[in-house]
Every structure is written in structure tokens, then in C-alpha cells.
Amino acid sequence: MKKRLITFSTVLLMTVVASAQEAPKTATTTATPASTSLAEMTFETDLHDFGTIEYGGNGSYEFKFKNTGKEPLIISNAKGSCGCTVPTYPKDVPIKPGESNVIKVTYDTKRAGNFSKTVTITSNSKTPEKVISIKGVVQPAPTEEAFPTNGKRENGAVPLEKH
């Protein structure tokens, strides 16, 4: 009984080891060359630096691109790295070879401080996912203006005194 168990274990182990081995690659295996007939999205720039932006200012930029491939380009999705970065793109509109278009990216400038965000674009391009980026600094929110000399706010309300 002990011999049968050892023999069975050995055969099982050899079967597992043999099936785990990678099949040798033969010279007849050919790699499929990358197709040159696909669409290709080429951007003028893939990074926009806003520099310093006023709080609540214009946080939009249009990334210009061209289809430099040989087939129509279809963008199926564009997704910002967070909810504060919203892309607008030509949805399900084929962009013919040689044609240009834009992807508009808007950042919420009511978030003060440094920012660096990305947008991932999914398409039928040679590179199915392309990442474009924005960065900059949003100035702090303006502080409440000092009260006019008459002690009233612009809406006519009188501020409460602090005790």
C-alpha cells in the first residue's frame, strides 16, 4: 500500500511538473506585425500648464489633435482623474484621416492650491489609451471685503457685533 501511494504521488508530481513547462517556441511561429492602417491620434501638446489662475477663474483648455492614421478615429471615452477635471470630447463621431478636432478639459477652479490632473482617452487608435495632463496653481479664495465706513454691507445688512 505504501509503495502504491509513493508511486501515485511521484506520477502525479511528474504530471504537474510536465504540464507546467512552457511549450518550446518554433521557428514557424510568426509575430503579427502592428497594423499600419489603424487610426492614430496625434496631439499638438499632451500637457497644458495654466500657471496661476484666479480662484473661480477660467480653468478650461482645448487640446488639439489630428487623426494621422489611415482609418477613421473614434473616441469611445475620456475620463478625468477625479471629479474636478471634466473632459468634453467628440462622442462616437468618426474623425477622418487628416482631420483635426479638440478635447476640452475643464478644471474646477474653486479648489485653491496646486493641481496636476490627467485625462485618459480611449479610442480605436494604434495606442488605445492616451493620457493628457493639466497643471497649475489656483489662487486662494478672496477674503470677505472690509465693511464700508457706514458699517453696512453692500446688501444693506448691518453686521452683528462680536461679544
Residue pairs with C-beta under 8 A, 6 or more apart in sequence:
34 126
35 126
36 70
37 69
37 70
37 71
38 69
38 70
38 71
38 124
38 125
38 126
39 67
39 69
39 70
39 71
39 72
39 73
39 74
39 95
39 97
39 123
39 124
39 125
39 126
40 67
40 68
40 69
40 73
40 125
40 126
40 127
41 65
41 66
41 67
41 68
41 69
41 73
41 75
41 121
41 123
41 125
41 127
41 130
42 65
42 66
42 67
42 68
43 63
43 64
43 65
43 130
43 132
44 63
44 64
44 65
45 63
46 63
46 130
46 131
46 132
46 133
47 132
47 133
47 134
47 135
48 61
48 63
48 105
48 132
48 133
48 134
48 135
49 134
49 135
49 136
50 59
50 61
50 107
50 134
50 135
50 136
50 137
51 136
51 137
52 136
52 137
52 138
52 139
53 59
53 109
53 136
53 137
53 138
53 139
54 109
54 138
54 139
55 109
55 110
55 112
55 138
55 139
55 140
55 141
55 142
56 109
56 110
56 141
57 109
57 138
58 109
59 106
59 107
59 108
59 109
59 136
59 138
60 104
60 105
60 106
60 107
61 104
61 105
61 134
62 102
62 103
62 104
62 105
63 102
63 103
63 104
63 105
63 132
64 100
64 101
64 102
65 100
65 101
65 102
65 103
66 98
66 99
66 100
67 73
67 95
67 96
67 97
67 98
67 99
67 100
68 97
68 98
69 97
69 125
69 126
70 97
71 97
71 124
72 94
72 95
72 96
72 97
73 94
73 95
73 123
73 124
73 125
74 92
74 93
74 94
74 95
74 123
74 124
75 89
75 90
75 91
75 95
75 103
75 121
75 122
75 123
76 92
76 122
76 123
76 124
77 120
77 121
77 122
78 87
78 88
78 89
78 103
78 119
78 120
78 121
78 122
79 87
79 119
79 120
79 122
80 86
80 87
80 105
80 117
80 118
80 119
81 117
81 118
81 119
81 120
82 117
84 107
84 108
84 111
84 115
84 117
85 105
85 106
85 107
85 108
85 117
85 118
85 119
85 134
86 105
86 106
86 108
87 103
87 104
87 105
87 106
87 119
87 121
88 103
88 104
88 105
88 106
89 103
89 104
89 121
90 101
90 103
93 101
95 101
103 119
103 121
103 132
105 119
105 132
105 134
107 115
107 117
107 134
107 136
109 138
110 138
110 141
111 138
112 138
112 139
112 140
112 141
113 137
113 138
114 135
114 136
114 137
115 134
115 135
115 136
115 137
115 138
116 133
116 134
116 135
117 133
117 134
117 135
118 131
118 132
118 133
118 134
119 131
119 132
119 133
119 134
120 129
120 130
120 131
121 129
121 130
121 131
121 132
122 128
122 129
123 130
147 153
147 159
148 154
151 158
151 159
152 158
153 159
